[in-house]
Amino acid sequence: MKHILKILHAALIFLLKLCGIVLFCLAFSFIFVYPLWLFAVKQPDAFSSSVLILFAFALGSALILKIKSGKKK
């Protein structure tokens, strides 16, 4: 009987963790992804410009860090 209860307890813990992960993913998508999607749908030009600016900033930062790290050696 103890063995069966131990298995049921492990299964319950697994299901609770699984539900927690699913709820976290749903909350993350609602909080972060949905506003971005809404922004992209309502103002596609502004969204494209924002993404282009962020990409240029990230690329510039990566190049600067690469150049700085190369001078130290």
Secondary structure as GFF3:
##gff-version 3
##sequence-region A 1 73
A	DSSP	alpha_helix	2	28	.	.	.	ID=ss1
A	DSSP	pi_helix	29	33	.	.	.	ID=ss2
A	DSSP	alpha_helix	34	42	.	.	.	ID=ss3
A	DSSP	alpha_helix	44	72	.	.	.	ID=ss4
###
